[in-house]
Amino acid sequence: MGKNKLKRFAENETFENLFQHTDYDVREEMFPMRGKWHTHYFKNNNPIVLELGCGRGEYTIGMAERFPNKNFIGIDRKGARIWRGCKDGIEKNLKNVAFLRIKIEDVEHYFEKNEVEEIWVTFPDPQLKKVRKRLISPNFVSKYKKILAPSGIIHLKTDSKELYQYVIETAPLENWSVVENISNIYNIGITSVLTEIQTFYEKKWLSEEKAISYISLLTVMQGRHSDLEA
């Protein structure tokens, strides 16, 4: 392991905005912040928004800066990557940001029922050969439904045509309601959170002239737009 990684892992231990799975055995006892994110960490009742697979935290930080009346939690399992987001949050003095270093498949152990208002999945591995591992699949959405509010919305931003098409085809089969569906966000001529914040991978895909697609879902058949899309 490189010295740079070891240095980041050590610094992760000092960040007040980071919670790591290595500090808790959530399968044996409840994660102490579960159900208490509003009262014990953010100290407000603002809606909680998750970014799954947040990587370096560009989207989590970018949204937190643009929407101070919402609370954002970036989730990733890679300590060396999440370090960057934690450090940016501290240096920018963002009080509406936290990070969780956990496996996404364990997310239901870290939040209580109805505790989360929205979930963003930005440029996930499309898992072309392993459908159950796709972060928007019946397997994972069933976990999200345990923590999402009844009107909770799920956003997907992806460069993968296969994943994008899979979600479109799966939605009616699983009774998910498609709120918004854009095959290429850079072709619609609208400036929004969808185009203003670009992750490391998004910049890479754009340089390769790949289309960036977006779709948002409700996990029950009803209509509602997120004010993050305004």
SULMOWO-V460661 format. One record per residue. N is the residue number from 1. SS is DSSP state (H for helix, E for strand, L for the rest). PHI is phi in degrees with one decimal (* if undefined). OMEGA is omega in whole degrees, -180 to 180 (none if undefined). Layout:
N/SS/PHI/OMEGA
N/SS/PHI/OMEGA
//
This chain:
1/L/*/-178
2/L/-68.2/-180
3/H/-61.7/-179
4/H/-64.6/178
5/H/-65.1/180
6/H/-61.4/178
7/H/-64.2/180
8/H/-67.7/178
9/H/-59.9/179
10/H/-65.7/180
11/H/-69.3/176
12/H/-55.7/-178
13/L/-65.8/-177
14/L/-98.9/-175
15/L/-77.6/178
16/L/-77.4/-180
17/L/-98.7/-179
18/E/-123.6/174
19/E/-119.8/-174
20/E/-116.1/-179
21/H/-60.1/-179
22/H/-67.1/-179
23/H/-93.5/-175
24/L/-141.2/172
25/L/-108.9/-172
26/L/-68.5/178
27/L/-82.4/178
28/L/-103.4/180
29/L/-148.2/-174
30/L/-67.0/173
31/L/-58.9/-171
32/L/-61.7/-179
33/L/-91.6/-178
34/L/-60.8/-178
35/L/79.1/-176
36/L/-127.6/-179
37/H/-58.3/-179
38/H/-66.5/-172
39/H/-83.5/-172
40/H/-99.1/180
41/H/-109.8/-176
42/H/-76.8/179
43/L/57.5/173
44/L/-157.6/-180
45/L/-105.7/-180
46/L/-66.2/-179
47/L/-58.5/178
48/E/-101.1/-180
49/E/-121.9/178
50/E/-103.1/165
51/E/-116.8/-178
52/E/-93.1/-175
53/L/66.9/-170
54/L/-73.2/180
55/L/58.2/-179
56/L/-83.6/173
57/L/82.5/-177
58/H/-59.5/-178
59/H/-72.5/178
60/H/-58.1/-180
61/H/-66.0/-179
62/H/-60.5/179
63/H/-69.6/180
64/H/-62.0/178
65/H/-68.7/-176
66/H/-83.3/-176
67/L/-128.1/-177
68/L/-65.6/179
69/L/-94.2/173
70/L/-129.0/178
71/E/-106.4/-175
72/E/-123.4/178
73/E/-128.5/177
74/E/-90.9/-177
75/E/-124.3/177
76/E/-158.7/-179
77/L/-96.7/-175
78/L/-92.0/-176
79/H/-64.3/-178
80/H/-69.4/178
81/H/-80.5/-175
82/H/-65.5/176
83/H/-51.2/-177
84/H/-62.7/179
85/H/-64.1/178
86/H/-58.7/-178
87/H/-65.1/178
88/H/-63.2/179
89/H/-60.7/179
90/H/-70.8/-178
91/H/-64.9/178
92/L/-89.4/178
93/L/56.4/180
94/L/-86.4/-178
95/L/-89.8/-179
96/L/-105.4/-178
97/E/-131.8/170
98/E/-145.0/178
99/E/-134.2/177
100/E/-121.4/175
101/E/-98.3/-177
102/L/-144.7/169
103/L/-79.4/-177
104/H/-62.0/179
105/H/-64.9/178
106/H/-99.7/-170
107/H/-57.9/-177
108/H/-65.3/180
109/H/-82.7/-173
110/L/-109.3/179
111/L/-139.7/179
112/L/-89.6/177
113/L/-55.0/178
114/L/67.6/-176
115/L/-80.1/-176
116/E/-110.8/-179
117/E/-94.4/-178
118/E/-145.6/177
119/E/-131.0/173
120/E/-109.3/173
121/E/-120.1/-173
122/E/-112.3/176
123/L/51.6/178
124/L/-75.7/170
125/L/-60.2/-177
126/L/-68.9/177
127/L/47.4/-173
128/L/-61.6/-179
129/L/-105.8/-176
130/L/-133.2/-175
131/H/-57.1/-176
132/H/-64.1/-179
133/H/-91.3/177
134/L/-68.8/-174
135/L/-69.5/167
136/L/-120.2/178
137/L/-149.0/178
138/H/-52.6/180
139/H/-59.8/-178
140/H/-79.5/-180
141/H/-62.2/177
142/H/-62.2/176
143/H/-73.9/-179
144/H/-63.3/-178
145/L/-63.2/180
146/L/-74.3/-177
147/L/-119.2/-179
148/E/-78.2/170
149/E/-64.0/-179
150/E/-53.4/179
151/E/-98.4/-177
152/E/-63.2/-175
153/E/-117.1/178
154/E/-116.2/180
155/E/-111.3/173
156/E/-123.9/173
157/E/-124.5/-171
158/E/-149.6/172
159/L/-98.8/-175
160/L/-89.3/177
161/H/-62.4/-178
162/H/-66.9/-180
163/H/-67.0/179
164/H/-58.0/-180
165/H/-67.4/178
166/H/-59.4/-180
167/H/-65.3/178
168/H/-59.2/-177
169/H/-74.5/-177
170/H/-80.2/-175
171/H/-51.0/-179
172/H/-66.4/180
173/H/-69.4/-177
174/L/-102.8/180
175/L/65.3/173
176/L/-89.7/178
177/E/-96.8/178
178/E/-81.0/-180
179/E/-82.4/180
180/E/-146.1/-175
181/E/-143.1/-178
182/E/-127.3/-176
183/L/-71.3/177
184/L/-148.9/-173
185/H/-67.3/-178
186/H/-90.2/178
187/H/-105.0/-174
188/L/-98.6/174
189/L/70.6/179
190/L/-117.6/176
191/L/-89.8/-179
192/L/-156.3/177
193/H/-58.9/-180
194/H/-67.3/-177
195/H/-113.6/-177
196/H/-72.1/-180
197/L/-104.7/-180
198/L/-123.8/178
199/L/-79.2/177
200/H/-54.0/-178
201/H/-71.1/179
202/H/-61.0/177
203/H/-60.8/179
204/H/-64.6/-178
205/H/-66.3/179
206/H/-65.2/178
207/H/-65.1/178
208/L/-95.2/177
209/L/60.4/176
210/L/-84.6/175
211/L/-74.5/177
212/L/-106.7/-176
213/E/-103.4/-180
214/E/-139.7/174
215/E/-146.5/177
216/E/-122.4/-171
217/E/-134.9/162
218/E/-106.4/-177
219/L/-85.5/169
220/L/-131.5/-175
221/L/-77.9/173
222/L/-155.9/-176
223/L/-110.8/177
224/L/-167.3/178
225/L/-100.6/175
226/L/-83.0/177
227/H/-73.4/172
228/H/-71.0/-178
229/H/-90.5/-177
230/L/-69.1/none
//
